[in-house]
Amino acid sequence: MNDFQYLTPLFWDQPQFRDPNVLRATLENGNAQIRRWILLRFLQYARVKETFAWFSLDDIRETLDALPRQSADRTKWIRLLEVYGTAHRG
């Protein structure tokens, strides 16, 4: 079974990012705009477990303002940051 199966529905419209090696390389070497777009995609559509596997709490905190103020996603992530504090993943 593919451990990265969750990337298929997450990147339904961007098949290159279904490959974890491509995704990792883009996050490490891509420009800030594409990295932010990928993180927002995770915040909106991925499970918490997968998001924490790819991004630090600081990364998430810095990107929250890009989510709509009244969105359920924003509310969820604000609460998760309150619960998990400033710990780093990775």
Secondary structure, 3 states (H helix, E strand, C coil): CCCCCCHHHHCCCCHHHHCHHHHHHHHHHCCHHHHHHHHHHHHHHCCHHHHHHHCCHHHHHHHHHHCCCCCHHHHHHHHHHHHHCCCCCC
